[in-house]
Amino acid sequence: MSDDVVSTAARAAAERLSPDLGPGLAAEVETALNAQQAPGNDQYFDPVSLGSLIVSVVGLAWTIYTDLRKRKSPDPEAGVAEAVRAELSERGQDDPATQDKITKVIVIEVVKAAA
């Protein structure tokens, strides 16, 4: 199930972010998802591409979201958003406006895909 949620959320996030981050984002996400699912491949295709970043951050967000839900956190979305922002900063996404947009979209899409 987690692969389905990550794939669904990553595709939806790419669709929503494409107008702001570029029309090739959906294709980059598909490439990253396909590379991730290739036998024997536990790395994403291109660690520098925005699509790979989206897929890996969605995977992180899903892991944190499910953990916080299991712990019955009163606001799992806030915990996920905080972790996503930290991960984006660590990976060099320093523009606050872009970081906020990516964070909001990823959190929304992970929660929707989990439902």
C-alpha positions in Angstrom: 0.0 0.0 0.0 2.7 2.5 0.8 4.1 2.4 -2.7 0.7 3.1 -4.1 0.2 6.0 -1.7 3.6 7.5 -2.5 3.1 7.1 -6.3 -0.4 8.6 -6.1 0.7 11.5 -3.9 3.9 12.2 -5.9 2.0 12.3 -9.2 -0.7 14.5 -7.8 1.9 16.9 -6.2 3.7 17.1 -9.6 0.5 17.9 -11.4 -0.3 20.7 -8.9 3.3 22.1 -8.8 3.9 22.0 -12.6 2.5 25.4 -13.3 4.9 27.0 -10.9 7.9 24.7 -11.2 7.9 23.7 -14.8 5.8 21.5 -17.2 8.5 18.8 -17.2 7.9 18.0 -13.5 5.3 15.3 -14.1 7.7 13.5 -16.5 10.6 13.8 -13.9 8.4 12.3 -11.2 7.4 9.4 -13.5 11.0 8.8 -14.3 11.9 8.8 -10.6 9.0 6.5 -9.8 10.0 4.1 -12.5 13.6 4.1 -11.5 12.6 3.5 -7.9 10.5 0.4 -8.9 13.2 -1.1 -11.1 14.4 -4.5 -9.7 17.5 -4.1 -7.6 17.3 -0.3 -7.6 17.0 1.3 -4.2 18.1 4.7 -5.5 16.2 7.3 -7.5 17.3 7.9 -11.1 18.7 11.4 -10.7 19.2 12.7 -7.1 19.5 16.3 -8.5 16.2 16.4 -10.4 13.2 18.1 -8.9 11.1 15.0 -9.7 13.4 12.8 -7.7 13.2 15.3 -4.9 9.4 15.3 -4.9 9.2 11.4 -4.9 11.7 11.1 -2.1 10.1 13.8 0.0 6.7 12.3 -0.5 8.0 8.9 0.7 9.4 10.6 3.8 6.1 12.5 4.4 4.2 9.2 4.1 6.4 7.4 6.6 6.2 10.3 9.1 2.4 10.7 8.6 1.7 7.0 9.2 4.0 7.0 12.3 2.2 10.1 13.7 -1.2 8.6 13.0 -0.2 5.4 14.8 0.9 7.4 17.8 -2.5 9.2 17.7 -0.8 12.6 17.2 -3.4 15.4 17.5 -2.0 17.1 14.4 0.0 14.7 12.2 -0.1 17.2 9.2 1.9 19.7 11.2 4.5 17.2 12.1 4.7 16.1 8.4 5.0 19.7 7.3 7.8 20.4 9.7 9.8 17.3 8.5 9.2 18.2 4.8 10.5 21.7 5.3 13.6 20.4 7.1 14.2 17.9 4.3 13.8 20.5 1.6 16.2 22.8 3.4 18.7 20.0 3.8 18.5 19.2 0.1 19.2 22.8 -0.9 15.6 24.1 -1.5 16.3 27.5 0.1 13.6 29.7 -1.5 11.0 30.1 1.3 8.1 30.6 -1.1 8.9 27.5 -3.2 9.6 25.5 -0.1 6.2 26.5 1.4 4.4 25.7 -1.8 6.1 22.3 -2.2 5.4 21.5 1.5 1.8 22.4 1.4 1.1 20.4 -1.7 3.0 17.3 -0.5 1.2 17.3 2.8 -2.2 17.7 1.2 -1.6 15.0 -1.4 -0.2 12.5 1.1 -3.2 13.0 3.4 -5.6 12.7 0.4 -3.8 9.6 -0.9 -3.9 8.0 2.5 -7.6 8.4 2.9 
